[in-house]
Amino acid sequence: MYYMILSILFPICTGVYLLVRRDMESRKNLLIVTGAFFVVSAVLVILTLCITGNGIFTLFSLTDRLPILFRIDEVSVVFSVMTIVVVLCAGFFSFVYMKHEEKEKRYYGYYLIVLGVLVALCFAGNLITFYLFFELLTLSSMPLVLHNGSREAIMAGLKYLFYSLSGAYMSLFGLYFLERYGNTLTFSAGGVISAEMAAQHGELLLGICFAMLIGFGVKAGMFPMHAWLPTAHPVAPAPASAVLSAVIVKAGVLAIVRVVYYIYGASFLRGSWVQYTWMILTLITVFMGSMLAYREQVLKKRLAYSTVSQLSYILFGFAVMDGGSVTGGLLHVLCHGFIKAALFLCTGGIIYMTGKTRVEQLRGIGKEMPLLMWCYTIVSLGLIGIPPTGGFISKWYLAQGTLSSGIPGFSWIGPAVLLISALLTAGYLLPLTIQGFFPGTDYDYSTLKKKEPPLIMTVPILILTVLSVEIGLFPQIFINYLLRIVEKII
């Protein structure tokens, strides 16, 4: 059990160590120490997943009814594996990218703290433990948004803080009532709300659930509390944006999974006004995010709007509450994590090598960076949902699950919106590929210079690209594991 706590405390403590240490002898030493911290953190998480099993570890108790406890289940495995892969890839990528940024030591310190907090969220065994680390995630990740210290970054960080705290307080409001009317705040597959409480306080509990969906949905960028995300992501360093967009926002997704399927239970919410309203909000977010991304010309901001849309693909799958849609949602957690991290790292490579940030400036970029742009193209196809990528498999299950759900109206409106969003996704991702590799006859080839990013930046992108395709080539390995989760919670 101690591996579980060590996997959480080690990155947090090492992050604090970097923050409080006044200086390193050289940048090389800083990177060696930080790289060692990354690797050891990853190894500890893997050992924890392999050794701990379903054991429960209670750290301490706030009250006799509110223990701070940790437990690993199948959902913990899915989110923690995705977290470790993305954080490691973006972390090593940043060793070169952050060379020209100031205060690298501070960046790596907060980066490690965020890693520890994310692992704690994955391993949280009850709602009060999850909430405490959910709040800590906001506070520890805000310095990544504020890093360059510009006025734009400060305003974006404050917006991120305001939205996140507002959402967290809505969730805290729900916690008060759940602690009173629920049997327990400890997560249990299928829910913990008793039939007696459901009968006596059904409408109150539904209202509380909706408040918590909106509150935790802030972190996941769900309409109407999504505006922080396209503001915060573009101002952060590219590797931090990759972690924000691929992992940190998934904390909101994980929170909703825990509330819906491990506290309330699908049977309690299925057919209620909460389910229908939740589906409406997710479909609005899917379409709105895709449309705003299609119109945006700043590449990082375009990808941020894309994240708003793609996260609600996942949330819509969970809202439908069909076995196929939930399987698709869980698979899209992995696919989106790897794909969106790769896209932001590709963008970071372009910015690092050229200094260009707008789409219209990147004509001919495929001629200059063919390897980087091939990776960008492959993961873009995955986000659109083109085989043989994992994005095709996850969206197939989302669409099939929605069609088979039999929910009046939504069983066909949902797949239609997802299809329209996929077309818009192609519209805002592929033009960069087309103009990058086929700049036209009027392109000045005399200025062409091959300038691929350094190997330590390219390898993480290649790893994420391969993983996004591997899920599509060998989906049954992942599907079989996810079906074990679905069987327990549906």
C-alpha positions as CSV (number, residue, x, y, z in Angstrom):
1,M,0.0,0.0,0.0
2,Y,2.9,2.4,0.7
3,Y,3.8,2.4,-3.0
4,M,0.4,4.2,-3.6
5,I,1.3,7.0,-1.3
6,L,4.9,7.2,-2.4
7,S,3.8,7.5,-6.1
8,I,1.8,10.6,-5.0
9,L,4.2,12.2,-2.6
10,F,7.4,11.6,-4.5
11,P,6.7,14.0,-7.5
12,I,5.0,16.5,-5.1
13,C,8.0,16.5,-2.8
14,T,10.6,16.7,-5.6
15,G,8.6,19.5,-7.1
16,V,8.7,21.4,-3.9
17,Y,12.5,20.6,-3.6
18,L,13.1,22.3,-7.0
19,L,11.0,25.3,-6.0
20,V,12.8,25.9,-2.7
21,R,16.3,25.2,-3.9
22,R,17.8,28.5,-4.7
23,D,19.9,27.5,-7.7
24,M,21.3,24.6,-9.6
25,E,25.0,24.5,-10.6
26,S,24.1,24.4,-14.3
27,R,21.2,23.9,-16.6
28,K,22.5,20.5,-17.5
29,N,22.3,19.4,-13.8
30,L,18.8,20.8,-13.6
31,L,17.7,18.7,-16.5
32,I,19.5,15.5,-15.3
33,V,17.8,15.8,-11.8
34,T,14.4,16.7,-13.3
35,G,14.6,13.8,-15.8
36,A,15.5,11.4,-13.0
37,F,12.5,12.7,-11.0
38,F,10.2,12.1,-14.0
39,V,11.4,8.5,-14.5
40,V,11.3,7.6,-10.9
41,S,7.7,9.0,-10.6
42,A,6.6,7.0,-13.6
43,V,8.2,3.8,-12.2
44,L,6.5,4.3,-8.9
45,V,3.1,4.6,-10.5
46,I,3.7,1.5,-12.6
47,L,4.8,-0.5,-9.6
48,T,1.7,0.8,-7.7
49,L,-0.6,-0.4,-10.5
50,C,1.1,-3.8,-10.7
51,I,1.5,-4.5,-6.9
52,T,-1.3,-2.8,-5.1
53,G,-4.4,-4.3,-6.7
54,N,-7.7,-3.3,-5.2
55,G,-6.3,-2.5,-1.7
56,I,-7.5,0.6,0.2
57,F,-5.1,2.9,2.0
58,T,-6.4,5.5,4.5
59,L,-4.0,8.4,5.0
60,F,-5.9,10.1,7.8
61,S,-9.5,11.2,8.6
62,L,-10.9,14.7,8.6
63,T,-13.8,13.4,10.7
64,D,-15.1,10.0,11.6
65,R,-17.2,10.0,8.3
66,L,-14.6,11.7,6.1
67,P,-11.5,9.7,5.6
68,I,-8.8,10.7,3.2
69,L,-8.4,7.3,1.4
70,F,-7.0,6.0,-1.8
71,R,-7.9,2.9,-3.8
72,I,-7.0,1.7,-7.3
73,D,-9.7,0.3,-9.7
74,E,-9.9,-0.1,-13.5
75,V,-10.8,3.5,-14.0
76,S,-7.8,4.6,-12.0
77,V,-5.6,2.5,-14.3
78,V,-7.0,4.1,-17.5
79,F,-6.5,7.6,-16.3
80,S,-3.2,7.1,-14.6
81,V,-1.6,5.4,-17.6
82,M,-2.7,8.2,-19.9
83,T,-1.4,10.7,-17.4
84,I,2.0,9.2,-17.0
85,V,2.6,8.7,-20.8
86,V,1.5,12.3,-21.7
87,V,3.3,14.0,-18.8
88,L,6.6,12.1,-19.5
89,C,6.5,12.9,-23.2
90,A,5.7,16.6,-22.7
91,G,8.2,16.8,-19.8
92,F,11.1,15.5,-21.9
93,F,10.0,17.7,-24.9
94,S,10.2,20.7,-22.6
95,F,13.9,20.1,-21.9
96,V,14.6,21.8,-25.3
97,Y,11.5,23.9,-25.7
98,M,12.0,25.7,-22.3
99,K,15.6,26.6,-23.1
100,H,14.7,30.1,-24.1
101,E,12.1,30.5,-21.4
102,E,13.0,32.1,-18.0
103,K,12.6,30.4,-14.6
104,E,12.9,26.8,-15.9
105,K,13.5,25.5,-12.3
106,R,10.1,27.0,-11.2
107,Y,8.4,25.5,-14.3
108,Y,9.7,22.0,-13.6
109,G,8.9,22.3,-9.9
110,Y,5.2,23.1,-10.5
111,Y,5.2,20.5,-13.3
112,L,6.2,17.7,-10.9
113,I,3.7,18.9,-8.3
114,V,0.9,18.7,-10.9
115,L,2.0,15.2,-11.8
116,G,1.7,14.1,-8.2
117,V,-1.7,15.7,-7.8
118,L,-3.0,14.1,-11.0
119,V,-1.9,10.7,-9.7
120,A,-3.7,11.4,-6.4
121,L,-6.9,12.2,-8.3
122,C,-6.6,8.9,-10.2
123,F,-6.1,7.0,-7.0
124,A,-8.7,8.9,-4.9
125,G,-11.0,6.4,-3.2
126,N,-13.8,8.7,-2.1
127,L,-15.3,12.1,-3.1
128,I,-13.8,14.2,-0.3
129,T,-10.3,13.0,-1.2
130,F,-11.0,13.7,-4.8
131,Y,-12.3,17.2,-4.1
132,L,-9.2,18.2,-2.0
133,F,-6.8,17.2,-4.7
134,F,-9.1,18.7,-7.4
135,E,-8.7,22.1,-5.7
136,L,-5.0,21.6,-5.3
137,L,-4.8,20.8,-9.1
138,T,-6.1,24.3,-9.9
139,L,-3.6,26.0,-7.6
140,S,-0.6,24.0,-8.7
141,S,-1.4,24.2,-12.5
142,M,-2.1,27.9,-12.5
143,P,1.6,28.8,-12.4
144,L,2.1,26.9,-15.7
145,V,-0.5,29.2,-17.3
146,L,1.2,32.3,-15.7
147,H,4.7,31.2,-16.6
148,N,5.8,33.9,-19.0
149,G,4.5,36.7,-16.8
150,S,2.9,38.7,-19.6
151,R,-0.3,40.7,-18.9
152,E,-2.1,38.3,-21.2
153,A,-0.8,35.3,-19.2
154,I,-1.7,36.9,-15.9
155,M,-5.3,37.6,-17.0
156,A,-5.6,34.1,-18.5
157,G,-4.4,32.6,-15.2
158,L,-6.9,34.7,-13.2
159,K,-9.7,33.6,-15.5
160,Y,-8.6,30.0,-15.1
161,L,-8.6,30.4,-11.3
162,F,-12.0,32.2,-11.2
163,Y,-13.7,29.6,-13.4
164,S,-12.1,26.6,-11.7
165,L,-12.9,27.8,-8.2
166,S,-16.4,28.7,-9.1
167,G,-17.0,25.2,-10.5
168,A,-15.3,23.6,-7.5
169,Y,-17.5,25.5,-5.1
170,M,-20.6,24.3,-6.9
171,S,-19.3,20.8,-6.5
172,L,-18.5,21.4,-2.8
173,F,-22.2,22.5,-2.4
174,G,-23.2,19.1,-3.7
175,L,-20.8,17.4,-1.3
176,Y,-22.5,18.8,1.7
177,F,-25.8,17.3,0.7
178,L,-24.4,14.0,-0.5
179,E,-22.6,13.5,2.8
180,R,-26.0,14.0,4.5
181,Y,-28.3,12.0,2.2
182,G,-25.9,9.4,0.7
183,N,-24.9,6.3,2.5
184,T,-21.2,7.1,2.0
185,L,-18.9,9.2,-0.2
186,T,-16.7,6.2,-0.9
187,F,-16.7,5.3,-4.6
188,S,-18.6,2.1,-5.5
189,A,-19.3,0.8,-9.0
190,G,-23.0,1.2,-9.6
191,G,-23.5,4.0,-7.1
192,V,-24.1,4.3,-3.3
193,I,-27.5,6.1,-3.2
194,S,-29.9,3.8,-1.4
195,A,-33.4,3.2,-2.7
196,E,-34.9,4.7,0.4
197,M,-33.0,8.0,0.0
198,A,-33.8,8.0,-3.7
199,A,-37.5,7.7,-2.9
200,Q,-37.5,10.3,-0.1
201,H,-35.1,13.0,-1.6
202,G,-35.1,12.1,-5.4
203,E,-35.6,15.6,-6.8
204,L,-33.2,17.2,-4.3
205,L,-30.5,14.6,-5.2
206,L,-31.1,15.2,-8.9
207,G,-30.6,19.0,-8.5
208,I,-27.4,18.4,-6.5
209,C,-26.2,16.0,-9.2
210,F,-26.8,18.7,-11.9
211,A,-24.9,21.3,-9.9
212,M,-22.0,19.0,-9.6
213,L,-22.0,18.2,-13.3
214,I,-21.8,21.9,-14.1
215,G,-19.2,22.4,-11.4
216,F,-16.9,19.6,-12.4
217,G,-17.7,20.3,-16.0
218,V,-15.9,23.6,-15.8
219,K,-12.5,21.8,-15.7
220,A,-13.7,19.7,-18.7
221,G,-14.6,22.9,-20.7
222,M,-18.3,22.0,-20.9
223,F,-20.7,24.8,-22.0
224,P,-21.6,27.2,-20.4
225,M,-18.4,27.3,-18.3
226,H,-15.9,26.7,-21.1
227,A,-14.5,30.2,-21.8
228,W,-11.4,29.8,-19.6
229,L,-9.9,27.0,-21.8
230,P,-9.2,28.8,-25.1
231,T,-7.9,31.7,-23.1
232,A,-5.5,29.8,-20.8
233,H,-4.0,27.2,-23.2
234,P,-2.5,29.5,-25.9
235,V,-0.5,31.6,-23.3
236,A,1.1,28.6,-21.6
237,P,4.3,27.1,-22.9
238,A,3.5,24.4,-25.5
239,P,4.4,21.4,-23.4
240,A,2.3,22.8,-20.5
241,S,-0.5,23.3,-23.0
242,A,-0.2,19.7,-24.0
243,V,-0.6,18.6,-20.4
244,L,-3.4,21.1,-19.8
245,S,-5.3,20.0,-22.9
246,A,-4.7,16.3,-22.7
247,V,-4.6,15.5,-19.0
248,I,-5.6,18.3,-16.6
249,V,-9.0,18.9,-18.3
250,K,-9.6,15.1,-17.9
251,A,-9.7,15.7,-14.1
252,G,-13.2,17.2,-14.8
253,V,-14.1,14.1,-16.9
254,L,-12.9,11.8,-14.1
255,A,-14.8,13.7,-11.5
256,I,-18.0,13.4,-13.6
257,V,-17.4,9.6,-14.0
258,R,-17.0,9.2,-10.3
259,V,-20.1,11.2,-9.4
260,V,-22.4,9.7,-12.0
261,Y,-21.3,6.1,-12.0
262,Y,-19.7,5.6,-8.6
263,I,-21.9,7.8,-6.3
264,Y,-25.3,8.2,-8.0
265,G,-25.4,5.2,-10.3
266,A,-26.6,5.1,-13.9
267,S,-30.0,3.6,-12.9
268,F,-30.7,6.6,-10.7
269,L,-30.1,9.2,-13.4
270,R,-31.2,7.3,-16.5
271,G,-34.4,8.9,-18.0
272,S,-34.2,11.9,-15.7
273,W,-34.2,15.6,-16.6
274,V,-30.5,15.7,-15.5
275,Q,-29.6,13.1,-18.2
276,Y,-31.4,15.0,-21.0
277,T,-30.1,18.4,-20.0
278,W,-26.6,17.0,-19.7
279,M,-26.8,15.5,-23.2
280,I,-28.1,18.8,-24.6
281,L,-25.2,20.8,-23.0
282,T,-22.6,18.3,-24.3
283,L,-23.9,18.4,-27.9
284,I,-24.0,22.2,-27.8
285,T,-20.4,22.1,-26.7
286,V,-19.3,19.6,-29.4
287,F,-20.7,21.7,-32.2
288,M,-19.8,25.1,-30.7
289,G,-16.2,24.1,-30.0
290,S,-15.7,22.7,-33.5
291,M,-17.2,25.8,-35.2
292,L,-15.0,28.2,-33.1
293,A,-11.9,26.1,-33.9
294,Y,-12.8,26.2,-37.6
295,R,-12.9,30.0,-37.5
296,E,-9.7,30.5,-35.4
297,Q,-6.4,31.4,-37.0
298,V,-4.0,31.2,-34.0
299,L,-2.9,27.5,-34.1
300,K,-2.7,26.9,-30.3
301,K,-6.1,28.6,-29.7
302,R,-7.6,26.5,-32.6
303,L,-6.4,23.4,-30.8
304,A,-7.8,24.7,-27.5
305,Y,-11.3,25.2,-29.0
306,S,-10.8,21.7,-30.4
307,T,-10.3,20.4,-26.9
308,V,-13.6,22.0,-25.8
309,S,-15.3,20.0,-28.5
310,Q,-13.6,16.7,-28.1
311,L,-14.0,16.5,-24.3
312,S,-17.7,16.8,-24.8
313,Y,-17.6,13.8,-27.2
314,I,-16.4,11.9,-24.1
315,L,-19.0,13.5,-21.8
316,F,-21.8,12.8,-24.3
317,G,-20.9,9.2,-24.3
318,F,-21.1,9.1,-20.5
319,A,-24.4,11.0,-20.6
320,V,-26.1,8.5,-22.9
321,M,-25.4,5.8,-20.3
322,D,-25.4,2.9,-22.9
323,G,-22.7,0.3,-22.7
324,G,-21.3,1.1,-26.1
325,S,-21.3,4.8,-25.6
326,V,-19.5,4.6,-22.2
327,T,-17.0,2.2,-23.8
328,G,-16.4,4.8,-26.5
329,G,-16.1,7.6,-24.0
330,L,-13.5,5.7,-22.0
331,L,-11.5,4.8,-25.1
332,H,-11.7,8.4,-26.3
333,V,-10.1,9.5,-23.0
334,L,-7.0,7.6,-24.1
335,C,-7.2,8.5,-27.8
336,H,-7.8,12.2,-27.2
337,G,-5.0,12.3,-24.5
338,F,-2.4,11.0,-26.9
339,I,-3.6,12.8,-30.0
340,K,-4.1,16.2,-28.4
341,A,-0.7,16.0,-26.6
342,A,0.9,15.2,-29.9
343,L,-0.8,18.1,-31.7
344,F,0.3,20.6,-29.1
345,L,3.8,19.3,-29.1
346,C,3.9,19.5,-32.9
347,T,2.7,23.1,-32.5
348,G,5.5,23.7,-30.0
349,G,8.1,22.3,-32.4
350,I,6.9,24.7,-35.1
351,I,6.9,27.6,-32.7
352,Y,10.4,26.7,-31.4
353,M,11.9,26.3,-34.9
354,T,10.1,29.1,-36.7
355,G,8.5,31.4,-34.2
356,K,5.3,31.3,-36.2
357,T,2.0,31.0,-34.4
358,R,-0.7,31.6,-37.0
359,V,-2.1,29.1,-39.5
360,E,-1.7,31.4,-42.5
361,Q,2.0,31.8,-41.8
362,L,2.7,28.0,-42.1
363,R,2.4,27.6,-45.8
364,G,5.1,25.2,-46.9
365,I,5.9,24.0,-43.4
366,G,5.6,20.4,-44.5
367,K,8.6,21.0,-46.9
368,E,10.6,22.3,-44.0
369,M,9.6,19.8,-41.3
370,P,8.3,16.7,-43.1
371,L,8.6,14.3,-40.2
372,L,6.9,16.7,-37.8
373,M,4.1,17.4,-40.2
374,W,3.6,13.7,-41.0
375,C,3.1,13.1,-37.2
376,Y,0.7,16.1,-37.2
377,T,-1.2,14.7,-40.1
378,I,-1.6,11.2,-38.7
379,V,-2.8,12.3,-35.3
380,S,-5.1,14.8,-37.0
381,L,-6.7,11.9,-38.9
382,G,-7.2,10.2,-35.5
383,L,-9.0,13.2,-34.1
384,I,-11.2,13.4,-37.1
385,G,-12.0,9.7,-36.7
386,I,-10.3,8.1,-39.8
387,P,-9.2,4.5,-39.7
388,P,-6.8,2.9,-38.7
389,T,-6.4,5.3,-35.8
390,G,-7.8,4.9,-32.4
391,G,-10.0,7.9,-32.8
392,F,-12.1,6.0,-35.4
393,I,-12.7,3.1,-33.0
394,S,-13.7,5.4,-30.1
395,K,-16.1,7.4,-32.2
396,W,-17.5,4.2,-33.7
397,Y,-18.4,3.0,-30.3
398,L,-19.8,6.4,-29.3
399,A,-22.1,6.5,-32.4
400,Q,-23.1,2.9,-32.1
401,G,-23.9,3.2,-28.4
402,T,-26.0,6.3,-29.0
403,L,-27.9,4.7,-31.9
404,S,-28.7,1.6,-29.8
405,S,-29.7,3.6,-26.7
406,G,-33.2,4.2,-28.0
407,I,-33.3,7.6,-26.3
408,P,-36.0,9.6,-28.2
409,G,-34.5,12.2,-30.5
410,F,-31.0,11.9,-29.1
411,S,-30.4,8.5,-30.6
412,W,-30.1,10.1,-34.0
413,I,-29.4,13.8,-33.2
414,G,-26.3,12.7,-31.3
415,P,-24.6,10.8,-34.1
416,A,-25.5,13.6,-36.5
417,V,-23.9,16.2,-34.4
418,L,-20.8,14.0,-34.0
419,L,-20.6,13.6,-37.7
420,I,-20.9,17.3,-38.4
421,S,-18.2,18.0,-35.8
422,A,-15.9,15.4,-37.5
423,L,-16.3,17.3,-40.8
424,L,-15.5,20.6,-39.0
425,T,-12.5,18.9,-37.4
426,A,-11.2,17.9,-40.8
427,G,-11.8,21.5,-41.9
428,Y,-9.6,23.1,-39.2
429,L,-6.9,20.5,-39.0
430,L,-6.2,19.3,-42.6
431,P,-5.7,22.6,-44.3
432,L,-2.4,23.0,-42.4
433,T,-1.3,19.6,-43.9
434,I,-2.5,20.5,-47.4
435,Q,-0.9,23.9,-47.5
436,G,2.2,22.6,-45.7
437,F,3.0,19.9,-48.2
438,F,1.5,21.5,-51.3
439,P,2.2,25.2,-51.0
440,G,1.5,25.9,-54.6
441,T,3.5,27.1,-57.6
442,D,3.9,30.6,-56.3
443,Y,5.7,29.4,-53.2
444,D,9.3,30.7,-53.0
445,Y,11.2,27.4,-52.8
446,S,14.5,29.3,-52.7
447,T,13.8,30.1,-49.0
448,L,13.2,26.5,-48.1
449,K,15.4,25.1,-45.3
450,K,15.0,21.7,-43.7
451,K,14.8,22.3,-39.9
452,E,13.3,19.4,-38.0
453,P,13.2,19.9,-34.2
454,P,15.9,18.3,-32.1
455,L,15.6,14.5,-31.4
456,I,14.5,15.0,-27.8
457,M,11.5,17.0,-29.1
458,T,10.7,14.6,-32.0
459,V,10.8,11.3,-30.1
460,P,8.0,12.2,-27.7
461,I,5.8,13.2,-30.7
462,L,6.6,9.9,-32.4
463,I,5.7,7.9,-29.3
464,L,2.3,9.6,-29.0
465,T,1.7,9.2,-32.7
466,V,2.4,5.5,-32.6
467,L,0.2,5.0,-29.6
468,S,-2.7,6.8,-31.3
469,V,-2.4,4.4,-34.2
470,E,-1.7,1.3,-32.1
471,I,-5.1,1.7,-30.4
472,G,-6.7,1.6,-33.8
473,L,-4.7,-1.4,-35.0
474,F,-5.2,-3.5,-31.9
475,P,-8.4,-2.1,-30.4
476,Q,-9.6,-5.4,-28.8
477,I,-6.9,-5.3,-26.2
478,F,-8.2,-2.0,-24.9
479,I,-11.9,-2.7,-25.5
480,N,-11.8,-5.9,-23.5
481,Y,-10.3,-4.1,-20.5
482,L,-12.8,-1.2,-20.8
483,L,-15.7,-3.6,-21.0
484,R,-14.8,-4.9,-17.6
485,I,-15.4,-1.3,-16.3
486,V,-18.7,-1.0,-18.2
487,E,-20.1,-4.3,-16.9
488,K,-19.7,-3.0,-13.3
489,I,-21.1,0.5,-13.7
490,I,-23.9,0.1,-16.3
